[in-house]
Amino acid sequence: MPDEPNRDRADRILDAAAELLVRWGSRKVTIEDIARRAGIGKGTVYLHWRTKDSLFGALLMRASVRLLEASVAELRADPHTVVPHRYFRSTFLLTTRDPLLSAMLANDTELLGDYAISAAETQREAAEAVERTFELFLGSGLLRSDIPDVRFALGAASSGFYLYGNINPEFADTPLEARADALARVIRAAFEPPGEPDPGMVEKAADELRTVFEAYASAARAVIYPGKPTTGAG
């Protein structure tokens, strides 16, 4: 891992790259543009990432890690966030409010260009954390166990809330909070057992899910911030 000054500089570069990516799309953004926006020399960018591909790959992975970090913070503040309808509501809002996460989810090739492939690979790398989440929901009794192919059913149901506003103009202006509330109602009614979950089980599940997310985020940071770059100007 890089030391703190170098990591701060790396984040400044990634912040500049994210801003330009959302504004112009990946095909138009160059390393020179990113360096200029970050207020550093072009060579300094290459001290952290040797290619534009590796820089944008790190940027997309950082977006996923920040989602997990936000989820960990919410679980720590309120363990009941682990209950599926609350968890999916929270994740929906965190994702849809972040333009990079939204583009990754929608496989937005206009914004991401060839980096849509990197986005898909990042999502596959996170598949283990997603799998552990579903196992935890089921093992903790937070999801009904009598639904065939419950993971597919839950995933398909929740995915529709991300996409439907884009494919049906009638609902394009529906506020995100209203969409999130509707998603929570569907998951609670269709996928959760009746009644309130046991508070002790909720606490235990929240602790376990935080551990899963923290482990994935820690491993991902080693990829986002590779090695210790040579000291350079900027």
N, C-alpha and C positions, 0 to 999 in steps of 0.2 A: 504493500500500500504506500502511496506517496505521503510525504509529510503534509501538515496542514496548509502551509503557504502554497505548496504545489497543488493540493487538492482544491483550495479556494480558486486558484488560477484556472484549473481544469473546469470547475463549475462555471466560472465566468465565460469560458470558451463555449461550453455546452449551452449556457443560457443564450448567448449570442446566436449560436447555430439554431436553437429552437425558435427564436424570434424570426430569423430569416426564413427558416423552413416553412413556417406557418404563413408568412407574408408572401413569399415568392414561389414556393415549391422546390423540391430537392434538385431538380434539373438545372435551375437557374443559380443556385447558391454555390459559390466557390470558397476555397480555403481563404483566399484573399479577402472576400467579403466578410467572412467570419472573423478573421483577425482584425480587420478594420473596425467592425462593430464592437469587438471585445476590447479595443484600444491597445492591442499588442502587435508585435511583429509576426509576419507569416511563419517565420522559422520557429517561433515559440509554440505555435500550434503543433508543429511536427515533433516537438519534444515530448508531447503527450500521446499523439496518435500519428502513425506514419502515413496514413492514407485517409482520404475523405470517407471511404467505406467504413473504416474502423471507427472514425469519429461519429458518423451517423448511427452506426450500430450501438455505440456506447450511449448515444443520446436516447435512442428508443428504449434501451434497457433501463436507463435511469428513470424514464417515465414510468415504467412498470414498478421499479423499486420504490419510487415515491408514492405510488398507489398503496403498496404494501405497508410502507412506513405510516401512511395516514390511517390505514386500517388498524395497525398495531396501536396507534395513539388512541383511536376510538375504543378499541377493546379494553385498553387500560383504563380509560376514563369511565366506561360503562360496559361491564362484562356482558350485559344482555344484548349488546350489538352482535354477539355470536349467534343468536336465534335467527334462523334462516331468513325470515321476512325482513328483519331489521338489517341483517348483513347484506342482502341483495339490494335493499333500498340504498344503503350507504354506498355500496360499490357502484351502483348505477349513477349516483350523483357525482362521485369522485371521478368516474370515467368520462361522463358526458360533459363535465365542466373543463376537462383538459383536452385541448385540440389535438395533441399528439396521440393520446390514448384513444380518442374517438376515431382518428384516422387509421390507427392500427387495427382497431376492432372492425372498421368498415372496409379494410383493405383498400384504402383510398390511394389509388395509383397516381391520381392527378397531383396530390400533395406529396406523397412519398416516393413516387417514381419507382425505380428499381429497388429502393429500400423497403418496399412492401414485402419483399422476400425476407429481408432481415427482420421485419416486424413479425412475420409469421414464425420465423425461427425463434424469436424471443418468446412468443406465446407458447411455442412447443416446449421451450426450456422451463417455462413456468408450469407446465402440465403436471409435474409431480406435486407441486404445492396445491394445485387445484384438486388433484386426486385425493390428497391427504385431507383437504377441506371436506369433501363429500364423505370420506370414510369417517371423519370426526362427527359430522352431522348425523350419520346413521348410527354410529356406535354410541352416541350420546342420547339417542332417542329423540333428537330434534327434528328428524324427518320421519314420515310414515314409512314403515317397512313393508307394507302390503301393496305398494305400487310397482308393477313390473317396469323394469328399465327406468327406474326413478331418476337416475342421473341424466339420461337422455331427455326424459320428459321435463325435468326441471330446467336443464340447459336450454332446451328448445323454447320453453315458455318464457324464460327470462330474456333470451336473445331477441324475441319479437318486440320487446319494449324499446330496445336500442334502435331497431330498424324501421318500425312501422310508421313513425312520424316522417321518415324520409321517403317512403314509398306511397304514402297516402296524404296528399296535400291538405285534406280536410283537417288533419291533426298536426300539421307541421308547426303550428304556433302554440300547441299545448305546452304550458310551463313545465320545466323539468321537475319541479317539486310535485306537480300533479301526476306526472308520469311515474315518478318514484313511488308515490303513495298507492297508485293503482297496481304497480308491480308487487308491492308489499302485501296488498289485500289478496291478490291472486295466489301468491305463495303461501300465505297463512291459511287460506281457505282450502287449497287443493293439496298441499304437500306436508303440512305440519299436523301432528296429532292434536286432538282436542284438548282444551285446558291449558293451564300454564305449566311450563317446564319446571322441574325441580331446581331451586336456586343453587344448591350445591353442585349439581351437574352442570349448570350454566357457568359457574365460576371455573370449574375444572376444564370445560371445553374451551372457554376463553383463554385460559392459560396455555393450553395445548396449541391452539391456533396461533397465538402470538409467537410461540416457540417455532412453529413451522415457518411462519412468515419472516421472522428475524433470521433464521438460518438461511433461507433462500436469499434474502436481501444482502446478507453478509457475503455470501459466495458471489453474488452478482456484482457487488462493489469492486471485487478484485479484478473483474473483467472491465468494468467501466473506467476504473482508474488503474491502468496496468503499470506495475513496476514503480520505480522512482526515477522520474525524468531528470536529465542533466539540467543543472541550473542555467537559466537563460534570461534574457531581458524580457520585460513585459509584466 
